[in-house]
Amino acid sequence: MPLLHRARAAAMTTLLAAGCLAASLPAGAEPDVATCIQPGPVLRYLVVFSQFTTAEAANSEITEACGTTTVYYPEIGVAVATSPDPGFLKHIGPQRAYSAQAESIAKRSAKRKKDDTELLRPAGVRSGEQWDMDLIKAPAAHEITTGSKSVVVGVLDSGVDARHPDLVSALAPELSAGCLTGKPDTSPSAWIPTTSAHGTHVAGTIAAADDGRGTTGVAPGVRIASVKVVDDDGFIYPEYAVCGFMWAAAQGMTITNNSYFIDPYLFTCQSEPGQRVVYEAVRRAVDYATSRNVLTVAAAGNNAADLSRPGRDSLSPTNGDAQTRPVDSTCVVLPAQLKNVVGVSAVESTKTKAGYSSYGLGAIDVTAPGGDRRTPTGCVLSTVPSGYDYSCGTSMAAPHAAGVAALIASTHPETDAVSLGRMLNAQAETLACPADYDLNGTGVQDAFCTGYSEYNSFYGHGLVDALAAVTK
């Protein structure tokens, strides 16, 4: 590394250790082209700057480090850059940049991510089969309101089918975008589904039309936007999510639904250099969205983990050979465990925590229907590009909560994001810890619920209630 690069990297590391980010190069600084090599492959990086860094200064610094800026978000001091130079990370400072692509190559066994939800195709469907909507009193709520078109829910997912008859009237193409480069792309081909039905299923739970055909969503009167953050291999890399949150904020969306965790780590550990970059960038993006009055709702995950005391992570990295590693309280599921996010666990039709659902005191704000995988029709029925399907998971629970939040926002249009989150908690039906949580009848408790009836590790503040949302 040239002396200039070495000195700059050392200075950045020192400043980060002190709790601040390094200052940028002066605007107009030129790269030392002779030191940049291009053996490929071109990799994508997430880069964190001081939050007051100008776009010109950020671009100059990325160029000096032998990279090219894809997009810079000056509101949060985060950039997405590409570089074919294997020294880019070292030049820019390993404490300030991260590449999930590079990690995948380093692990040398990248593979398609397995979707941990479960789809079961029924022979035919009717909205009467939606036990989940009955559980949260959605039909009764619809007699009062189905929601307002001024409320927009961003579906940060694998894309939404714009042609599905239950979603055509709700989907807002002009607010939709793909985020798979880290920069918003508004062309329809960038935000429609390609390999996954997941996003369309989530969208239907939120806003499928109440027209007597197919299925009906929690808030069929609101609008939705397709914000594609899941690539064709099933990964949600941090730059995708950052782009999604920033796009939602820029478009003035009311709520975003996030039925995923950010790859490649189930638990992102702030003590690890690259993971620290991911945590900081995503945190800033969520906080910025909150400041722009966008409420973030996220699934807790399907790993049956106690998020308040995770202990071990045996699923990461998801884009390579997973290695069992110890994780502590500084390791969190993103975005569900961030401060300004509503974390959602899943219950079965009996209002009991689903066995797969993660939980944790302080991590769960509310619970919602996710379904029971042990019976075919015990899962949640919703829209998919080919029609309708049943699916189980906290991915299904989160959009129920987002839909109820959309109903609250519709009846309280002046509510800010923080107040909306509090109102979502307040309307929930209190669920106490179960006296016996032995799901398979072995005589051994499958998990331990802590807390008290009004707020506990399984259900947070309780089960979302659509009727209470529009009447309280």
C-alpha positions in Angstrom: 0.0 0.0 0.0 1.4 3.5 -0.8 2.4 5.6 2.2 -0.6 7.9 1.7 -3.1 5.1 1.8 -1.3 3.4 4.8 -1.3 6.6 6.8 -4.9 7.4 6.0 -6.1 3.9 6.9 -4.2 4.1 10.2 -5.8 7.5 11.0 -9.3 6.2 10.2 -8.8 3.2 12.5 -7.7 5.4 15.3 -10.6 7.7 15.0 -13.1 4.9 14.8 -11.7 3.4 18.0 -12.3 6.8 19.6 -15.9 6.7 18.6 -15.8 8.9 15.5 -15.3 8.4 11.8 -12.4 9.7 9.8 -12.7 12.9 7.9 -12.8 12.7 4.1 -10.1 13.6 1.6 -10.3 17.2 0.4 -12.7 17.6 -2.6 -10.9 17.2 -5.9 -8.3 14.7 -4.7 -7.1 12.5 -7.6 -6.5 8.8 -7.4 -3.0 7.4 -7.8 -3.9 5.4 -10.9 -0.6 3.7 -10.9 -1.4 2.0 -7.6 -4.9 0.7 -8.7 -5.0 -2.8 -10.1 -7.9 -4.4 -11.9 -7.7 -8.2 -11.7 -11.4 -8.4 -10.9 -14.0 -9.5 -10.0 -15.7 -6.2 -9.5 -17.1 -6.3 -5.9 -19.7 -4.1 -4.2 -18.9 -2.4 -0.9 -20.9 -0.7 1.8 -18.9 2.3 3.0 -19.6 4.4 6.1 -18.4 8.0 6.4 -18.9 10.8 8.9 -22.5 11.8 8.7 -21.6 15.3 7.6 -19.4 14.2 4.7 -20.4 15.8 1.4 -21.1 13.8 -1.7 -18.1 15.4 -3.4 -15.8 14.5 -0.6 -17.2 10.9 -0.3 -16.8 10.3 -4.0 -13.2 11.7 -3.9 -12.3 9.3 -1.1 -13.8 6.3 -2.8 -12.0 7.2 -6.1 -8.7 7.6 -4.2 -9.2 4.1 -2.8 -9.5 2.7 -6.3 -13.3 2.5 -6.3 -16.3 3.9 -8.1 -19.3 5.3 -6.3 -22.6 3.7 -7.2 -24.7 5.9 -4.8 -24.1 8.1 -1.8 -26.7 8.9 0.8 -25.5 12.2 2.3 -28.4 12.2 4.8 -26.7 9.3 6.7 -23.1 9.3 5.4 -23.3 5.9 3.7 -22.2 5.0 0.2 -22.3 1.9 -2.0 -19.2 1.5 -4.2 -17.7 -1.0 -6.5 -14.0 -1.9 -7.2 -12.1 -4.5 -9.0 -9.0 -3.8 -6.8 -8.6 -6.4 -4.1 -6.9 -3.6 -2.0 -10.0 -1.4 -1.9 -11.0 -2.5 1.6 -7.5 -1.9 2.9 -7.3 1.5 1.2 -10.6 2.8 2.4 -10.2 1.2 5.9 -11.5 -2.2 7.0 -13.3 -0.5 9.9 -15.3 1.6 7.5 -16.3 -0.7 4.6 -17.8 -4.2 4.1 -18.5 -6.4 1.1 -20.9 -9.4 1.4 -19.8 -10.4 -2.0 -16.1 -10.5 -1.0 -17.1 -12.6 2.0 -18.9 -15.0 -0.2 -15.9 -15.5 -2.4 -13.6 -15.9 0.6 -15.8 -18.7 1.9 -15.6 -20.3 -1.6 -19.0 -22.1 -1.3 -21.6 -19.5 -1.9 -25.0 -21.1 -2.4 -28.6 -20.1 -2.8 -30.2 -19.0 0.5 -32.9 -21.4 1.7 -36.3 -19.7 2.3 -37.3 -20.6 5.9 -41.0 -19.9 5.2 -43.1 -22.8 3.9 -45.5 -22.7 1.0 -48.3 -25.2 0.6 -50.5 -24.9 -2.4 -54.3 -25.4 -1.8 -56.7 -26.7 -4.4 -58.9 -23.6 -4.1 -59.2 -20.6 -1.9 -61.8 -18.3 -0.3 -61.4 -15.4 2.1 -63.4 -17.4 4.6 -60.3 -19.6 5.0 -58.4 -16.7 6.5 -58.4 -17.7 10.1 -55.6 -15.2 10.6 -57.9 -12.3 9.7 -60.6 -13.5 12.1 -58.0 -13.8 14.9 -57.1 -10.2 14.7 -60.7 -9.0 14.0 -59.9 -7.6 10.6 -63.4 -8.3 9.1 -65.0 -6.3 11.9 -62.5 -3.5 11.4 -63.4 -3.4 7.7 -67.0 -2.5 8.6 -65.6 0.7 10.0 -62.7 1.4 7.5 -60.5 -0.5 5.1 -57.8 2.2 5.3 -56.9 5.3 3.5 -55.2 5.7 0.1 -53.0 8.3 1.6 -51.2 5.6 3.7 -48.5 3.8 1.8 -46.8 0.6 3.1 -43.5 -0.2 1.5 -43.1 -4.0 1.0 -39.3 -4.4 1.3 -39.1 -7.9 -0.1 -38.6 -10.0 -3.2 -41.0 -8.0 -5.4 -44.8 -7.7 -5.8 -46.8 -9.1 -8.7 -48.2 -6.0 -10.3 -50.8 -8.0 -12.3 -52.4 -10.0 -9.5 -56.1 -9.1 -9.5 -56.1 -8.7 -5.7 -53.2 -6.3 -5.7 -53.7 -4.2 -8.9 -55.7 -1.5 -7.1 -53.4 -1.2 -4.1 -50.0 -1.3 -5.8 -48.3 2.1 -6.6 -45.9 1.5 -9.4 -44.6 5.1 -9.2 -43.4 4.5 -5.7 -41.8 1.2 -6.4 -38.1 0.5 -7.0 -35.5 -2.2 -7.1 -32.5 -2.0 -4.7 -30.2 -4.8 -5.9 -27.3 -2.5 -6.7 -27.8 -0.4 -3.6 -29.2 2.4 -5.7 -32.9 2.7 -6.5 -34.0 1.6 -9.9 -37.6 2.5 -10.8 -38.0 0.4 -13.9 -40.7 -2.2 -13.4 -38.2 -5.0 -14.3 -36.2 -4.0 -11.2 -39.1 -4.4 -8.7 -41.3 -7.3 -10.0 -40.7 -10.8 -8.6 -38.5 -13.1 -10.5 -37.6 -16.2 -8.4 -39.7 -15.8 -5.2 -43.4 -15.5 -4.4 -42.5 -14.2 -0.9 -43.0 -10.5 -1.5 -46.4 -11.0 -3.2 -47.6 -13.2 -0.3 -46.6 -10.5 2.2 -48.2 -7.8 0.1 -51.5 -9.7 0.0 -51.6 -10.0 3.7 -51.3 -6.2 4.0 -53.6 -5.0 1.3 -55.3 -7.6 -0.9 -58.6 -6.3 -2.2 -61.8 -6.7 -0.2 -63.8 -7.7 -3.3 -65.3 -11.1 -2.3 -62.8 -13.0 -4.5 -59.5 -14.6 -3.5 -58.1 -13.2 -0.2 -58.5 -10.0 1.7 -55.7 -8.0 3.4 -55.7 -6.4 6.8 -55.9 -2.9 5.3 -57.3 -3.3 1.7 -57.9 0.4 1.4 -54.3 1.5 1.7 -51.6 1.5 -1.0 -48.5 -0.6 -1.2 -45.1 -0.1 -2.9 -42.8 -2.9 -4.1 -39.3 -2.3 -2.9 -37.2 -5.2 -4.0 -34.4 -6.0 -1.6 -34.1 -9.8 -2.1 -31.9 -11.0 -5.0 -32.5 -14.0 -7.2 -30.4 -16.2 -4.8 -32.6 -15.2 -1.9 -30.1 -12.9 -0.1 -30.8 -9.6 1.5 -27.4 -7.9 1.6 -27.1 -4.8 3.8 -26.7 -2.3 0.8 -30.1 -3.6 -0.5 -31.8 -2.9 2.8 -30.2 0.5 3.2 -31.4 1.5 -0.2 -34.9 0.3 0.7 -35.1 2.3 3.8 -33.8 5.4 2.1 -36.1 5.0 -0.8 -39.1 4.6 1.5 -38.1 7.8 3.4 -37.6 9.7 0.1 -41.0 8.7 -1.2 -42.8 9.6 2.0 -44.1 6.1 2.8 -45.9 5.6 6.1 -44.7 2.1 7.0 -42.2 -0.4 5.7 -42.7 -4.2 6.2 -39.4 -6.1 6.5 -40.0 -9.9 6.6 -36.3 -10.9 6.6 -33.0 -10.7 8.4 -30.0 -9.0 6.7 -27.5 -11.5 5.3 -24.9 -12.9 5.6 -25.2 -13.0 9.4 -28.3 -14.1 11.3 -26.8 -12.2 14.2 -24.8 -9.1 13.3 -22.1 -8.6 15.9 -21.0 -5.0 16.6 -17.6 -6.2 17.9 -16.6 -7.6 14.5 -15.2 -5.0 12.1 -17.2 -5.8 8.9 -20.4 -6.5 10.9 -19.9 -3.3 12.8 -20.1 -1.4 9.5 -23.3 -3.2 8.5 -24.9 -2.5 11.9 -24.0 1.2 11.7 -25.2 1.7 8.1 -28.5 -0.1 8.7 -29.1 1.7 12.0 -28.5 5.0 10.4 -30.9 4.2 7.5 -33.7 3.1 9.9 -33.2 6.1 12.2 -33.3 8.4 9.2 -36.5 6.7 7.9 -38.0 7.2 11.4 -37.1 10.9 11.4 -39.0 11.1 8.1 -42.0 9.5 9.8 -41.7 6.0 8.3 -42.5 3.3 10.8 -40.3 0.1 10.4 -42.0 -3.2 11.1 -39.8 -6.4 11.0 -40.1 -10.1 11.5 -38.3 -11.6 14.5 -37.1 -14.7 12.6 -37.9 -18.4 12.4 -35.1 -19.8 14.4 -36.9 -20.3 17.8 -34.1 -18.2 19.3 -34.2 -16.2 22.5 -33.0 -12.9 20.9 -32.2 -11.4 24.3 -29.7 -14.2 25.1 -28.8 -15.9 21.7 -25.8 -17.8 22.9 -24.8 -19.4 19.6 -25.2 -18.8 15.9 -24.8 -21.9 13.7 -26.4 -20.5 10.5 -23.9 -17.8 9.6 -22.5 -16.9 7.2 -25.6 -17.7 5.1 -23.7 -17.2 1.8 -21.0 -19.8 2.6 -20.1 -22.6 4.9 -21.9 -21.9 8.2 -19.7 -22.0 11.3 -21.0 -22.3 14.9 -19.9 -19.2 16.8 -20.7 -17.7 20.2 -22.8 -14.6 20.1 -23.5 -12.2 23.0 -25.8 -9.2 23.6 -23.9 -7.0 21.1 -25.0 -9.4 18.4 -28.5 -8.6 17.0 -30.9 -9.6 14.3 -31.2 -6.8 11.8 -33.4 -4.9 11.4 -35.8 -6.4 14.0 -33.7 -5.6 17.0 -32.9 -2.0 16.3 -34.3 0.7 18.5 -36.8 2.3 16.1 -38.2 -1.0 14.8 -41.3 -2.9 15.7 -40.2 -6.5 16.2 -43.0 -9.1 15.6 -43.2 -12.7 16.7 -45.6 -15.3 15.4 -48.6 -17.1 16.9 -50.7 -20.1 15.8 -54.5 -20.0 15.6 -54.6 -20.8 19.3 -52.8 -17.5 20.1 -49.8 -19.6 21.3 -46.3 -18.7 20.1 -45.4 -20.7 17.1 -42.6 -23.1 17.9 -40.4 -21.7 15.1 -40.8 -18.1 16.1 -37.9 -16.3 17.7 -38.7 -14.3 20.9 -37.0 -12.3 23.6 -37.8 -9.8 26.3 -37.1 -6.4 24.8 -36.9 -7.7 21.3 -40.6 -8.4 20.6 -43.0 -5.5 20.5 -46.1 -7.3 19.3 -47.2 -10.7 18.0 -49.4 -11.6 15.0 -50.6 -14.7 13.1 -47.8 -16.7 11.5 -49.4 -20.1 11.4 -48.8 -23.7 12.4 -46.6 -25.7 10.1 -47.9 -29.0 11.4 -51.2 -28.7 9.5 -51.6 -27.8 5.8 -54.3 -25.1 6.4 -52.7 -24.0 9.6 -50.5 -21.6 7.7 -51.5 -18.1 6.4 -53.3 -17.9 3.1 -52.4 -15.0 0.8 -51.6 -14.0 -2.8 -48.7 -15.3 -4.9 -47.9 -14.6 -8.6 -49.6 -17.8 -9.7 -52.7 -17.3 -7.5 -52.8 -18.1 -3.8 -50.7 -20.1 -1.3 -50.5 -21.0 2.3 -47.2 -20.0 4.1 -46.0 -20.1 7.6 -43.4 -17.9 9.4 -42.7 -14.7 11.2 -42.6 -13.3 7.6 -46.3 -13.8 7.6 -46.8 -12.3 11.1 -45.0 -9.0 10.3 -47.4 -7.9 7.5 -50.4 -8.4 9.8 -48.8 -5.9 12.2 -47.9 -3.6 9.4 -51.5 -3.8 8.1 -52.9 -2.9 11.6 -50.4 0.0 11.8 -51.7 1.1 8.4 -55.3 1.1 9.8 -54.1 3.2 12.8 -52.3 5.6 10.5 -55.5 5.9 8.4 -57.6 6.9 11.3 -54.9 9.1 12.8 -53.3 10.8 9.8 -51.3 13.3 11.7 -49.5 10.7 13.8 -45.7 10.5 13.5 -43.7 7.3 13.3 -42.7 7.1 16.9 -46.3 7.7 18.1 -47.6 5.2 15.5 -45.4 2.5 17.0 -46.6 3.3 20.5 -50.2 3.2 19.3 -49.6 -0.2 17.7 -48.3 -1.5 21.0 -51.2 0.1 23.0 -54.0 -1.5 20.9 -52.6 -5.0 21.2 -54.6 -7.7 23.0 -52.7 -8.7 26.1 -51.4 -12.3 26.0 -49.9 -13.7 29.2 -47.0 -16.2 29.2 -48.4 -19.7 28.8 -48.4 -21.8 31.9 -47.1 -24.8 29.9 -45.2 -24.5 26.7 -44.6 -28.1 25.7 -45.7 -28.2 22.1 -44.8 -31.8 21.3 -45.9 -33.4 24.5 -42.5 -34.6 25.6 -42.8 -33.2 29.1 -40.0 -30.7 28.4 -40.7 -27.0 27.9 -39.8 -25.9 24.4 -39.0 -22.4 25.4 -39.3 -20.2 28.5 -41.4 -17.1 28.5 -40.3 -14.2 30.8 -41.9 -11.0 31.8 -45.5 -10.3 32.8 -48.9 -10.4 31.2 -48.8 -6.9 29.7 -45.3 -7.3 28.3 -43.3 -10.5 27.9 -40.7 -12.2 25.8 -43.2 -14.3 23.7 -45.8 -11.7 22.7 -44.4 -8.3 23.6 -47.4 -6.0 24.3 -49.7 -8.6 22.8 -51.6 -9.7 19.7 -52.3 -7.0 17.1 -56.0 -6.1 17.0 -57.4 -4.5 13.8 -60.8 -3.6 15.4 -59.2 -1.9 18.4 -56.9 -0.1 15.9 -59.8 1.7 14.3 -62.0 2.2 17.4 -59.7 3.1 20.3 
